[in-house]
């Protein structure tokens, strides 16, 4: 498995390319702000050809470049339906504090936007991505499980978007966010994962589920939450 990434734009959103190896087809994950040119350079370095864009959620810092990337390579995008309106109306979903920074920004949907369904496996570019719906940061937030292969000692991987970070979790104070839903996602989706799972987050450095289970205070709170919370 070949995974390349770079921090895109002012928010430092991790944009990933996932492939079986160099000079192969790949999947692009979360092409954020100002991502078009650095993504093209990263793909060229390894001779990668994108076949799809998958989005962990609909926030602007993860979706800003999805239209030019999809149009430029003539590929579809995948997004959970609960976040579908966020591409075309970003101001509504980013709250009053961020609204002045993005007023007037229009992000038309790509021509081909396909649905992400919880539990489905996307077989793209020789890579199997299992969709894990994990609301809380947004209503349609998802994570993608994948097998990292022998190059990573067969450890499972998790493209976590803005659900789980090293030492933290995604904010829940923007429109569509919910701490109750986040607790449920952390408890029911993240905590059952194997400790060896390598977490590739939407911002910041990689970590593991085991490291976060031992030290992340938000996972500790989720573990102690009653089963009914987050539903």
TORTI-388678 format. One record per residue: x, y, z of N, C-alpha, C in turn; chain. Coordinates in pm, 1 decimal, padded with zeros to 6 digits, always signed. Each point is the difference from the previous one (the first is absolute). Example, Ala and Ser with C-alpha at 12.3 -4.5 7.8 and 13.67 -1.06 7.14 Angstrom:
BEGIN
       n_px       n_py       n_pz      ca_px      ca_py      ca_pz       c_px       c_py       c_pz   ch
   +01319.0   -00569.0   +00780.0   -00089.0   +00119.0   +00000.0   +00090.0   +00120.0   +00000.0    A
   -00035.0   +00105.0   -00072.0   +00082.0   +00119.0   +00006.0   -00077.0   +00109.0   +00073.0    A
END
This chain:
BEGIN
       n_px       n_py       n_pz      ca_px      ca_py      ca_pz       c_px       c_py       c_pz   ch
   +00083.7   -00118.8   +00000.0   -00083.7   +00118.8   +00000.0   +00088.1   +00125.1   +00000.0    A
   -00033.4   +00093.9   -00085.2   +00071.6   +00126.7   -00007.3   -00093.9   +00110.7   +00043.5    A
   +00039.1   +00076.2   +00101.5   -00080.7   +00111.9   +00047.8   +00088.3   +00124.3   +00002.0    A
   -00042.9   +00100.9   -00073.5   +00069.8   +00127.7   -00002.3   -00095.3   +00107.9   +00052.0    A
   +00055.5   +00105.4   +00057.3   -00085.7   +00107.0   +00051.8   +00075.8   +00131.3   +00003.5    A
   -00077.1   +00108.6   +00008.5   +00057.5   +00132.6   +00022.3   -00105.7   +00083.5   +00071.4    A
   +00041.8   +00101.8   +00078.3   -00095.9   +00088.1   +00066.9   -00044.9   +00109.9   -00095.7    A
   -00129.5   +00005.6   -00026.5   -00052.4   +00092.9   -00100.4   -00052.9   +00127.3   +00063.9    A
   +00043.1   +00113.7   -00052.4   -00059.2   +00128.1   +00033.5   +00026.9   +00048.8   +00140.7    A
   -00068.5   +00110.0   +00034.1   +00021.5   +00065.9   +00128.3   -00039.7   -00086.6   +00118.3    A
   -00092.9   -00094.3   -00020.2   -00045.2   -00085.8   +00109.2   +00085.2   -00126.0   +00014.8    A
   +00095.7   -00020.4   -00089.8   +00087.9   -00115.2   +00010.1   -00072.6   -00132.7   -00007.6    A
   -00100.3   -00008.1   -00085.7   -00077.6   -00123.5   -00013.3   +00082.8   -00105.6   -00071.8    A
   +00009.0   -00117.3   +00058.0   +00075.6   -00108.6   -00062.7   -00075.6   -00053.8   -00120.9    A
   +00057.6   +00018.4   -00118.1   -00052.1   -00057.9   -00123.6   +00083.7   -00123.4   -00029.8    A
   -00066.5   -00112.9   -00020.2   +00069.0   -00126.9   -00019.3   -00021.8   -00053.3   -00142.0    A
   +00096.7   -00077.4   -00046.4   -00016.4   -00085.7   -00116.7   +00032.6   -00141.5   +00044.8    A
   -00088.7   -00093.6   -00031.7   +00015.5   -00138.6   +00043.5   +00003.2   -00088.6   -00123.8    A
   +00102.8   -00083.6   -00010.0   +00017.7   -00086.1   -00117.0   +00063.1   -00131.3   +00043.1    A
   +00000.9   -00096.7   -00090.0   +00065.9   -00127.2   +00028.9   +00151.3   +00011.1   -00013.5    A
   +00047.2   +00103.5   -00067.0   +00142.7   +00019.3   -00018.5   +00024.0   +00111.7   -00099.1    A
   +00126.4   +00031.0   -00029.5   +00029.3   +00104.4   -00098.2   -00044.9   -00039.1   -00139.5    A
   -00022.4   +00104.4   -00083.5   -00042.0   -00017.4   -00139.6   -00126.8   -00084.5   -00009.8    A
   -00096.3   +00033.2   +00088.2   -00125.7   -00073.0   +00004.7   -00115.1   +00099.1   +00012.5    A
   -00120.8   -00051.9   -00008.8   -00116.5   +00082.4   +00028.7   -00006.0   +00029.1   +00149.4    A
   -00069.2   +00109.7   +00036.5   -00007.5   +00037.2   +00140.7   -00134.8   +00062.9   +00031.9    A
   -00027.3   +00010.3   +00128.8   -00116.0   +00071.3   +00052.1   +00049.9   +00124.7   +00071.3    A
   -00062.5   +00113.3   -00026.2   +00033.5   +00125.5   +00067.7   -00099.0   +00021.9   +00113.8    A
   +00051.9   +00035.6   +00116.3   -00083.0   +00022.5   +00118.0   +00011.8   +00146.2   +00042.2    A
   -00112.9   +00069.3   +00005.3   -00010.7   +00135.8   +00055.5   +00094.0   +00103.1   -00064.8    A
   -00024.0   +00032.9   -00126.5   +00078.7   +00108.0   -00061.8   -00050.1   +00136.4   +00047.8    A
   +00069.0   +00057.4   +00094.8   -00045.5   +00122.2   +00065.6   +00040.7   +00126.4   -00073.4    A
   +00022.7   +00106.6   +00076.3   +00026.8   +00131.1   -00058.6   +00137.4   +00001.7   -00067.3    A
   +00004.8   +00060.5   -00117.9   +00125.7   +00015.6   -00074.4   +00069.6   -00134.9   -00022.5    A
   -00079.5   -00103.4   -00026.2   +00056.6   -00134.8   -00010.0   +00031.7   -00042.3   -00141.9    A
   -00048.6   +00070.2   -00100.7   +00010.1   -00050.5   -00136.6   +00145.0   -00017.8   -00044.8    A
   +00080.1   +00103.9   +00012.3   +00137.4   -00008.5   -00049.8   +00087.7   -00092.2   +00085.2    A
   -00002.6   +00009.7   +00135.2   +00082.7   -00094.4   +00075.9   -00044.5   -00145.1   -00017.0    A
   -00129.9   -00022.5   -00020.3   -00046.2   -00135.8   -00025.6   +00055.8   -00050.5   -00131.8    A
   -00004.0   +00083.2   -00103.5   +00053.1   -00041.0   -00129.8   +00148.3   -00035.6   +00010.4    A
   +00076.1   +00079.2   +00075.4   +00143.0   -00028.7   +00015.8   +00020.6   -00131.4   +00075.6    A
   -00079.8   -00021.1   +00105.6   +00014.3   -00122.4   +00078.7   -00032.9   -00123.2   -00084.1    A
   -00106.4   +00009.4   -00079.5   -00036.9   -00112.3   -00085.6   +00107.7   -00028.1   -00104.2    A
   +00055.4   +00107.8   -00056.9   +00103.1   -00016.9   -00102.5   +00126.2   -00064.2   +00056.8    A
   +00033.1   +00031.7   +00124.2   +00120.7   -00056.0   +00062.1   -00003.0   -00152.3   +00002.4    A
   -00119.3   -00057.1   +00016.8   -00011.8   -00145.5   +00006.7   -00069.6   -00059.5   -00121.8    A
   -00027.7   +00082.2   -00100.1   -00065.6   -00050.1   -00119.5   -00139.3   -00052.7   +00024.8    A
   -00075.6   +00066.4   +00088.9   -00132.3   -00047.6   +00038.6   -00109.5   +00062.5   -00085.8    A
   -00103.4   -00079.1   -00027.1   -00113.8   +00045.9   -00078.1   -00126.3   -00010.8   +00085.1    A
   -00062.0   +00112.6   +00038.0   -00118.7   -00006.7   +00085.6   -00121.6   -00052.9   -00075.2    A
   -00078.3   -00082.0   +00071.5   -00123.5   -00053.5   -00057.2   -00123.8   +00048.2   +00076.3    A
   +00018.6   +00059.3   +00116.8   -00113.6   +00049.6   +00078.6   +00051.0   +00087.7   +00112.1    A
   -00087.6   +00087.8   +00047.4   +00022.3   +00077.2   +00122.1   -00099.4   -00047.6   +00103.9    A
   +00047.8   -00029.9   +00120.7   -00089.9   -00031.6   +00110.2   +00014.3   +00108.2   +00105.9    A
   -00113.4   +00042.9   +00053.9   -00003.3   +00110.3   +00095.2   -00043.7   -00051.8   +00136.4    A
   +00077.5   +00032.5   +00102.6   -00036.5   -00043.9   +00134.7   -00117.7   +00078.8   +00055.6    A
   -00019.8   +00122.6   -00048.5   -00115.5   +00080.6   +00037.1   -00002.4   +00123.0   -00089.3    A
   -00099.8   +00087.0   +00022.4   -00023.4   +00106.7   -00095.2   +00057.2   +00136.3   +00032.7    A
   +00080.8   +00014.1   +00105.0   +00053.1   +00131.8   +00033.7   +00095.0   +00052.8   -00107.9    A
   -00000.6   +00130.6   -00012.9   +00073.1   +00071.0   -00104.8   +00147.9   -00036.7   -00005.5    A
   +00062.8   -00015.3   +00116.3   +00143.8   -00026.3   +00000.0   +00034.2   -00140.1   -00049.5    A
   -00101.6   -00085.3   -00017.6   +00021.6   -00133.9   -00053.9   -00052.6   -00015.7   -00142.4    A
   -00081.1   +00094.2   -00045.5   -00069.1   -00016.1   -00128.8   +00029.3   +00111.0   -00100.3    A
   +00077.5   +00099.9   +00038.2   +00014.2   +00121.5   -00080.0   +00043.0   -00028.8   -00143.6    A
   +00087.9   -00096.6   -00017.6   +00054.2   -00027.7   -00134.3   -00064.7   -00119.4   -00067.5    A
   -00111.0   -00050.2   +00054.9   -00057.0   -00123.1   -00056.0   -00048.3   +00020.4   -00143.7    A
   -00059.7   +00115.1   -00031.0   -00049.0   +00022.2   -00135.7   +00113.4   +00003.0   -00102.4    A
   +00103.3   +00083.1   +00017.9   +00106.7   -00001.5   -00101.0   +00074.2   -00133.0   -00008.3    A
   +00013.7   -00070.6   +00111.3   +00067.3   -00130.0   -00004.6   -00085.6   -00099.8   -00077.6    A
   -00129.6   -00005.8   +00031.8   -00087.6   -00094.5   -00070.7   -00012.7   +00034.8   -00147.6    A
   -00016.1   +00127.6   -00030.7   -00010.7   +00040.8   -00139.5   +00131.6   -00021.2   -00074.4    A
   +00110.0   +00031.4   +00067.3   +00129.6   -00009.7   -00066.1   +00038.5   -00142.0   -00036.6    A
   -00038.8   -00095.1   +00083.4   +00035.3   -00140.3   -00026.3   -00119.5   -00081.1   -00049.8    A
   -00117.0   +00065.5   -00012.1   -00123.0   -00065.0   -00045.3   -00032.5   -00121.5   +00086.9    A
   -00011.2   +00025.7   +00131.8   -00024.9   -00107.5   +00096.2   -00115.0   +00040.3   +00091.3    A
   -00066.3   -00097.3   +00064.1   -00110.0   +00032.3   +00090.8   +00049.2   +00033.4   +00140.0    A
   -00090.2   +00058.7   +00079.3   +00022.9   +00022.1   +00142.2   -00100.7   -00082.7   +00078.9    A
   +00039.2   -00039.0   +00119.8   -00087.0   -00073.4   +00090.4   -00017.9   +00081.5   +00127.5    A
   -00125.8   +00011.4   +00047.3   -00032.0   +00077.6   +00119.6   -00121.3   -00062.0   +00067.0    A
   -00002.0   +00000.9   +00132.2   -00117.1   -00050.7   +00071.3   -00118.3   +00093.8   -00024.0    A
   -00120.5   -00054.0   -00024.5   -00114.1   +00085.7   -00035.2   -00037.7   +00101.0   +00107.3    A
   +00031.5   -00026.1   +00126.5   -00034.0   +00095.5   +00105.5   +00079.2   +00129.8   -00012.6    A
   +00109.9   -00001.7   -00073.7   +00081.3   +00120.8   -00021.5   -00013.8   +00054.9   -00141.8    A
   -00094.3   -00047.8   -00076.8   -00004.8   +00035.0   -00141.9   -00021.3   +00148.6   -00025.2    A
   -00075.3   +00070.1   +00082.1   -00024.4   +00142.2   -00022.5   +00115.9   +00089.8   +00036.1    A
   +00102.1   -00054.1   +00063.1   +00109.5   +00083.4   +00049.1   +00091.4   +00048.3   -00110.9    A
   +00006.9   -00071.4   -00111.4   +00087.1   +00043.4   -00108.5   -00051.1   +00127.9   -00064.8    A
   -00129.5   +00007.9   -00023.6   -00055.5   +00113.0   -00074.4   -00033.6   +00119.2   +00088.5    A
   -00005.9   -00018.2   +00132.2   -00035.8   +00109.2   +00091.4   +00092.5   -00002.2   +00121.3    A
   +00130.0   +00026.0   -00020.3   +00095.5   -00015.1   +00110.4   -00022.4   +00096.7   +00115.5    A
   -00047.6   +00121.3   -00027.1   -00016.2   +00099.3   +00107.2   -00097.6   -00050.3   +00105.7    A
   -00107.6   -00062.4   -00044.0   -00102.3   -00048.3   +00092.8   +00055.7   -00098.6   +00101.2    A
   +00102.3   -00075.7   -00038.8   +00047.0   -00110.3   +00082.8   +00128.3   +00031.1   +00076.2    A
   +00045.3   +00123.9   -00004.0   +00125.2   +00032.3   +00067.0   -00015.2   +00099.7   +00113.3    A
   -00122.8   +00040.9   +00030.1   -00023.1   +00082.3   +00117.1   +00035.5   +00145.9   -00019.5    A
   -00048.9   +00086.4   +00089.4   +00019.3   +00144.3   -00015.9   +00144.2   +00046.1   +00012.1    A
   +00082.4   -00071.9   +00075.7   +00138.8   +00043.4   +00015.5   +00079.1   -00013.2   -00129.8    A
   -00025.8   -00106.4   -00074.9   +00072.9   -00022.2   -00124.6   -00068.1   +00061.2   -00120.7    A
   -00128.8   +00031.9   +00012.9   -00074.8   +00051.5   -00114.9   +00065.1   +00120.6   -00067.2    A
   +00050.5   +00100.1   +00075.8   +00062.7   +00114.8   -00067.7   +00119.0   -00036.8   -00086.8    A
   +00066.4   -00111.9   +00031.5   +00117.8   -00040.4   -00075.6   -00035.8   -00068.3   -00131.8    A
   -00123.2   -00053.2   -00008.1   -00035.4   -00078.9   -00118.7   -00125.1   +00051.4   -00070.0    A
   -00049.7   +00117.1   +00041.6   -00116.6   +00056.4   -00067.5   +00028.9   +00019.8   -00147.8    A
   -00089.9   -00044.5   -00083.0   +00018.1   +00010.8   -00144.0   +00066.0   -00119.2   -00063.6    A
   +00052.0   -00092.6   +00083.4   +00060.8   -00120.8   -00054.6   -00109.8   -00092.9   -00050.4    A
   +00010.2   -00042.9   -00122.6   -00095.5   -00094.1   -00058.4   +00075.5   -00123.2   -00047.3    A
   -00046.4   -00115.9   +00041.7   +00064.2   -00125.9   -00036.8   -00101.2   -00089.1   -00070.9    A
   -00016.1   +00016.4   -00130.5   -00092.9   -00088.3   -00070.4   +00039.8   -00146.3   +00018.1    A
   -00099.4   -00086.2   +00009.7   +00027.7   -00143.0   +00012.1   +00068.4   -00050.3   -00127.1    A
   +00090.4   -00097.2   +00014.1   +00051.5   -00066.2   -00119.7   -00113.6   -00063.3   -00079.1    A
   +00024.7   -00030.3   -00125.7   -00104.6   -00056.0   -00085.2   -00048.4   -00135.3   +00050.1    A
   +00087.2   -00073.9   +00066.5   -00033.5   -00135.8   +00042.6   +00032.5   -00014.9   +00148.4    A
   -00102.1   +00013.3   +00086.5   +00016.6   -00018.6   +00143.7   -00075.5   -00125.8   +00040.3    A
   +00072.0   -00098.2   +00049.8   -00056.9   -00128.6   +00036.8   -00012.9   -00009.7   +00151.9    A
   -00088.1   -00088.4   +00044.0   -00035.8   -00009.1   +00141.3   +00090.4   -00096.6   +00075.4    A
   +00038.5   +00041.2   +00120.1   +00069.3   -00088.5   +00092.3   -00102.5   -00058.8   +00096.5    A
   -00007.9   -00131.3   +00007.1   -00092.9   -00068.8   +00088.5   +00076.4   -00070.7   +00110.8    A
   -00048.1   +00014.9   +00122.2   +00066.2   -00060.6   +00115.1   +00015.7   -00150.6   -00020.9    A
   +00120.8   -00049.8   +00023.1   +00027.7   -00142.0   -00011.7   +00036.2   -00046.3   -00139.3    A
   -00020.7   +00084.5   -00100.6   +00032.8   -00039.1   -00136.8   +00151.6   -00003.1   -00018.8    A
   +00044.6   -00083.4   -00091.6   +00141.1   -00004.3   -00036.8   +00015.9   +00052.6   -00141.7    A
   +00080.9   +00104.7   -00013.9   +00031.0   +00056.0   -00131.0   +00126.8   -00067.4   -00051.4    A
   -00009.6   -00065.2   -00113.1   +00116.9   -00060.6   -00062.5   +00044.6   +00091.6   -00112.8    A
   +00103.4   +00077.7   +00027.2   +00046.3   +00102.3   -00092.4   +00151.5   -00008.7   -00012.6    A
   +00049.9   +00000.5   -00120.4   +00144.5   +00000.9   -00025.6   +00070.3   -00116.4   +00069.2    A
   -00068.9   -00113.2   +00012.6   +00059.8   -00115.4   +00065.6   +00001.9   +00008.6   +00150.7    A
   -00064.1   +00101.3   +00055.3   -00003.6   +00022.3   +00144.6   -00144.1   -00016.3   +00048.0    A
   -00018.2   -00070.6   +00110.4   -00132.0   -00015.1   +00060.5   -00012.1   +00095.1   +00118.2    A
   -00094.0   +00093.1   -00009.6   -00027.2   +00096.8   +00105.9   -00136.7   -00031.1   +00059.9    A
   -00004.0   -00033.1   +00127.8   -00126.7   -00027.9   +00067.8   -00049.8   +00126.9   +00066.7    A
   -00123.0   +00038.7   -00032.1   -00058.3   +00124.5   +00048.4   -00053.2   -00019.6   +00141.5    A
   +00040.2   +00087.6   +00090.5   -00048.1   -00002.0   +00137.7   -00062.6   +00135.8   +00031.9    A
   -00131.6   +00006.3   +00001.4   -00069.7   +00124.1   +00032.0   +00026.2   +00034.5   +00146.2    A
   +00049.2   +00120.1   +00024.1   +00039.4   +00042.0   +00134.8   -00040.1   +00145.3   +00022.6    A
   -00131.3   +00027.8   +00014.7   -00045.7   +00138.3   +00016.9   +00046.2   +00060.9   +00131.1    A
   -00005.8   +00131.1   +00003.4   +00041.3   +00075.5   +00118.8   +00067.2   +00128.5   -00041.9    A
   +00106.8   -00011.1   -00078.4   +00062.9   +00120.2   -00055.9   -00095.0   +00062.1   -00102.0    A
   -00053.4   -00082.9   -00086.7   -00113.1   +00035.2   -00087.3   -00094.5   -00119.8   +00001.2    A
   -00118.1   +00020.0   -00053.3   -00096.8   -00109.3   -00002.2   +00042.4   -00111.9   -00094.2    A
   +00075.2   +00035.3   -00103.0   +00040.7   -00099.6   -00098.4   +00146.0   -00038.9   +00006.8    A
   +00066.9   +00025.1   +00111.6   +00141.0   -00037.3   +00011.8   +00016.9   -00150.8   -00012.5    A
   +00101.0   -00040.1   -00075.0   +00033.6   -00141.7   -00013.0   +00149.9   -00017.6   +00019.0    A
   +00036.4   -00123.0   +00032.4   +00139.0   -00043.1   -00000.9   +00010.1   -00118.9   -00095.4    A
   +00119.9   -00026.9   -00046.9   +00021.7   -00109.8   -00093.8   +00105.1   -00095.7   +00056.8    A
   -00039.4   -00125.2   +00018.5   +00095.2   -00102.6   +00041.2   +00064.8   -00062.0   -00123.1    A
   +00127.9   -00033.8   +00011.6   +00071.1   -00064.3   -00109.9   +00111.8   -00087.0   +00054.1    A
   +00044.1   -00092.7   -00080.6   +00109.8   -00089.3   +00034.9   +00128.7   +00061.4   -00052.4    A
   +00092.4   +00032.6   +00090.0   +00122.7   +00066.8   -00041.8   +00100.7   -00094.2   -00064.0    A
   -00016.5   -00131.0   +00015.1   +00084.2   -00094.7   -00070.2   +00131.1   -00030.4   +00070.1    A
   +00081.8   -00087.7   -00060.6   +00123.1   -00046.8   +00065.2   +00103.1   +00109.8   +00023.8    A
   -00004.7   +00105.9   -00080.4   +00097.0   +00109.1   +00021.0   -00019.9   +00066.0   +00136.1    A
   -00117.9   -00016.4   +00057.8   -00030.6   +00056.8   +00131.4   -00033.0   -00111.3   +00099.8    A
   +00065.6   -00115.8   -00015.9   -00019.1   -00115.1   +00089.4   -00145.7   -00041.6   +00007.8    A
   -00071.6   +00017.4   -00110.9   -00140.1   -00041.6   -00011.0   -00092.4   +00073.2   +00097.3    A
   +00046.7   +00110.1   +00054.9   -00085.8   +00076.3   +00092.2   -00117.7   +00058.9   -00076.1    A
   -00118.8   +00002.0   +00061.2   -00112.3   +00068.3   -00064.3   +00019.5   +00150.6   +00005.2    A
   -00061.5   +00070.4   -00093.7   +00007.4   +00145.3   -00003.9   -00137.9   +00061.0   +00012.6    A
   -00003.9   +00125.1   +00039.9   -00125.8   +00073.0   +00014.1   +00020.3   +00142.7   -00047.2    A
   -00063.6   +00035.5   -00112.0   -00003.1   +00138.7   -00044.8   -00111.1   +00067.5   +00079.7    A
   +00039.2   +00078.4   +00101.1   -00092.9   +00039.1   +00105.4   -00067.1   +00134.5   -00020.9    A
   +00039.2   +00075.4   -00103.7   -00061.0   +00131.6   -00018.2   +00013.4   +00084.1   +00124.7    A
   -00107.7   +00067.9   +00037.0   +00002.9   +00084.8   +00119.5   -00074.5   -00063.9   +00116.4    A
   -00003.7   -00132.7   +00002.2   -00058.5   -00069.5   +00115.1   +00103.3   -00015.1   +00110.3    A
   +00117.2   -00050.5   -00033.6   +00102.8   -00029.9   +00099.7   +00134.1   +00056.2   -00044.0    A
   +00064.8   +00072.1   +00093.2   +00134.3   +00053.7   -00020.6   +00093.3   -00057.8   +00105.4    A
   +00129.1   +00024.8   -00016.5   +00095.8   -00034.4   +00104.7   -00026.4   +00089.7   +00120.5    A
   -00051.5   -00057.1   +00106.7   -00025.1   +00073.3   +00123.4   -00128.7   +00076.9   +00004.5    A
   -00081.8   -00007.2   -00103.1   -00121.6   +00081.6   -00001.9   -00103.3   -00064.0   -00091.8    A
   -00110.3   +00072.6   -00018.1   -00105.8   -00041.4   -00093.0   -00048.6   +00124.6   -00072.7    A
   -00086.0   -00019.9   -00099.7   -00051.4   +00112.2   -00077.1   -00093.7   +00088.7   +00080.5    A
   -00002.4   +00128.1   -00032.9   -00088.6   +00093.5   +00067.2   -00145.1   -00031.6   -00033.3    A
   -00088.5   +00036.0   +00091.4   -00142.3   -00030.8   -00018.5   -00087.1   +00125.1   +00010.6    A
   +00062.9   +00117.8   -00004.5   -00074.2   +00124.0   +00024.1   -00046.5   +00068.2   -00128.7    A
   +00026.4   -00061.4   -00116.5   -00048.4   +00056.7   -00125.1   -00137.1   -00058.9   -00032.8    A
   -00077.3   +00065.4   -00087.6   -00131.8   -00052.4   -00034.6   +00006.7   -00146.5   -00044.0    A
   -00088.8   -00081.3   +00054.8   -00000.6   -00142.3   -00029.3   +00084.7   -00083.3   +00093.1    A
   +00078.9   +00066.2   +00085.6   +00082.3   -00072.4   +00095.8   -00078.9   -00039.3   +00123.7    A
   +00044.3   -00104.9   +00067.7   -00068.9   -00049.1   +00119.3   +00097.3   -00078.3   +00086.7    A
   +00018.1   +00043.6   +00125.0   +00087.6   -00073.7   +00089.6   -00060.2   -00135.5   +00036.4    A
   -00131.2   -00006.7   +00012.6   -00063.8   -00128.2   +00028.2   +00027.6   -00099.8   -00112.6    A
   -00013.3   +00046.1   -00124.0   +00028.1   -00088.9   -00113.4   +00147.5   -00036.4   -00005.2    A
   +00087.8   +00096.0   +00031.9   +00143.2   -00029.0   -00000.1   +00034.1   -00106.1   +00103.0    A
   -00057.4   +00010.1   +00119.6   +00023.6   -00102.1   +00101.6   -00040.0   -00138.1   -00051.5    A
   -00117.4   -00005.2   -00064.7   -00045.0   -00126.9   -00053.5   +00094.0   -00054.6   -00105.4    A
   +00052.3   +00086.8   -00087.3   +00092.6   -00044.3   -00104.3   +00131.7   -00048.6   +00059.0    A
   +00051.1   +00073.4   +00096.3   +00125.4   -00041.3   +00063.3   -00016.5   -00133.9   +00070.8    A
   -00113.0   -00015.5   +00069.9   -00024.1   -00122.8   +00075.6   -00027.2   -00119.4   -00091.8    A
   -00085.4   +00019.7   -00100.0   -00050.8   -00112.4   -00078.4   +00080.1   -00027.4   -00126.7    A
   +00074.6   +00099.4   -00050.4   +00073.6   -00017.4   -00125.3   +00150.5   -00004.7   +00023.7    A
   +00052.8   +00089.5   +00082.4   +00145.1   +00006.4   +00020.8   +00048.6   -00101.2   +00103.1    A
   -00061.3   -00001.7   +00117.8   +00052.2   -00082.5   +00108.5   +00002.5   -00150.0   -00030.5    A
   -00091.6   -00054.2   -00079.9   +00011.1   -00143.3   -00032.0   +00115.5   -00036.4   -00092.9    A
   +00066.9   +00098.0   -00058.8   +00107.5   -00028.5   -00094.3   +00123.1   -00055.2   +00071.6    A
   +00078.7   -00076.6   -00072.2   +00122.9   -00057.5   +00054.0   +00098.6   +00109.7   +00037.7    A
   +00072.6   -00020.6   +00110.5   +00097.1   +00099.2   +00045.4   +00105.7   +00031.0   -00105.1    A
   +00030.7   -00096.5   -00086.3   +00105.1   +00020.1   -00100.6   -00046.2   +00086.0   -00116.3    A
   -00128.5   +00033.3   -00005.5   -00052.2   +00078.3   -00111.9   +00071.6   +00133.6   -00010.8    A
   +00056.1   +00026.7   -00116.5   +00070.3   +00126.4   -00025.3   -00103.8   +00104.6   -00041.1    A
   -00007.3   +00108.0   +00076.7   -00097.6   +00106.0   -00024.0   +00065.0   +00109.4   -00084.4    A
   -00058.3   +00024.1   -00117.5   +00045.6   +00105.4   -00090.7   -00104.7   +00110.4   +00005.6    A
   +00022.7   +00103.5   +00080.4   -00104.6   +00098.3   +00027.2   -00008.8   +00109.4   -00105.0    A
   -00106.3   +00079.0   +00009.8   -00019.1   +00111.1   -00091.9   +00091.9   +00116.8   +00025.6    A
   +00056.5   +00007.8   +00118.8   +00095.9   +00105.3   +00036.5   +00102.5   -00059.8   +00095.7    A
   +00123.3   +00043.1   -00012.9   +00101.7   -00041.5   +00094.9   +00060.2   -00135.5   -00031.0    A
   +00085.1   -00049.0   +00093.4   +00077.1   -00121.7   -00025.9   -00082.1   -00127.1   +00015.4    A
   +00053.1   -00107.6   -00056.4   -00061.4   -00131.2   +00016.2   +00016.1   -00046.9   +00144.4    A
   -00088.4   -00091.8   +00038.7   +00006.6   -00059.1   +00133.3   -00052.8   -00142.0   -00011.5    A
   -00028.0   -00064.0   +00111.7   -00061.4   -00132.9   -00001.1   -00118.1   +00000.0   +00095.7    A
   -00091.2   -00093.6   -00022.8   -00113.9   -00011.9   +00091.4   +00048.6   -00033.7   +00140.7    A
   +00100.9   -00086.9   +00010.8   +00051.8   -00035.2   +00131.6   +00056.3   +00118.8   +00074.8    A
   +00073.7   +00084.6   -00069.3   +00056.5   +00119.9   +00063.2   -00111.0   +00093.3   +00046.3    A
   -00101.8   +00016.2   -00083.6   -00109.7   +00089.6   +00038.1   -00085.0   -00061.1   +00111.3    A
   -00018.6   -00130.6   -00002.3   -00075.9   -00065.1   +00106.8   +00066.7   +00023.4   +00136.2    A
   +00135.0   +00003.6   -00002.0   +00074.2   +00014.1   +00125.4   +00011.4   +00143.5   +00047.4    A
   -00011.8   +00098.5   -00092.7   +00033.9   +00136.4   +00039.8   -00099.3   +00107.3   -00040.0    A
   -00092.5   -00030.3   -00090.3   -00091.5   +00103.0   -00049.2   -00117.5   +00014.2   +00096.1    A
   -00015.6   +00117.0   +00065.1   -00105.4   +00013.8   +00100.9   -00140.9   -00012.4   -00056.6    A
   -00015.8   +00030.7   -00128.2   -00133.1   -00007.5   -00059.7   -00042.0   -00145.7   -00023.5    A
   +00096.5   -00085.2   -00031.8   -00031.5   -00141.4   -00011.0   -00031.6   -00059.4   +00136.6    A
   +00068.1   +00048.4   +00103.2   -00031.4   -00046.8   +00135.6   -00141.7   +00039.4   +00038.4    A
   -00040.1   +00121.7   -00034.2   -00137.4   +00042.4   +00029.1   -00099.9   -00084.0   -00077.1    A
   +00030.4   -00029.9   -00125.8   -00089.8   -00081.8   -00080.0   -00012.5   -00141.2   +00056.4    A
   +00110.3   -00054.6   +00046.9   -00002.8   -00135.1   +00056.1   -00088.5   -00007.2   +00123.4    A
   -00006.9   +00110.7   +00073.8   -00078.9   +00002.1   +00122.6   -00143.5   +00042.2   -00022.6    A
   -00032.8   +00043.2   -00123.5   -00134.7   +00050.6   -00027.3   -00101.1   -00114.6   +00000.2    A
   -00120.5   +00024.2   +00055.4   -00104.5   -00102.3   -00006.0   -00032.8   -00036.0   -00143.5    A
   -00041.0   -00123.4   -00020.5   -00023.0   -00050.7   -00135.7   -00101.5   +00083.7   -00076.7    A
   -00095.7   +00059.9   +00068.9   -00103.2   +00076.5   -00070.3   +00047.0   +00131.3   -00054.5    A
   +00113.8   +00053.9   +00046.9   +00046.2   +00129.5   -00045.5   +00054.9   -00009.7   -00141.5    A
   -00028.2   +00103.6   -00077.8   +00049.0   +00005.2   -00136.9   -00095.4   -00061.3   -00099.0    A
   -00111.4   -00054.7   +00046.0   -00095.4   -00061.8   -00091.1   -00106.1   +00098.2   -00039.8    A
END
